[in-house]
Amino acid sequence: NRYQITVQVANRAKRRRYEDFDNIDDPTMKPVLRAIIEMSDELTQPEIIGD
């Protein structure tokens, strides 16, 4: 469901934004883009998540 995925990305981006507020590694990478990349990596590489 596209709505569910959109909500998941938004929640993760919001969470990452507050986690990285004082630790800014790459100011050009926005939290939403970082969340999308992380979620796509988790889908393509299930060993990242672990058991």
Sequence and secondary structure as in RCSB ss.txt:
>XXXX:A:sequence
NRYQITVQVANRAKRRRYEDFDNIDDPTMKPVLRAIIEMSDELTQPEIIGD
>XXXX:A:secstr
 HHHHHHHHHHHHHHHHHHTSS  S TTS HHHHHHHHHHHHHH GGGT  
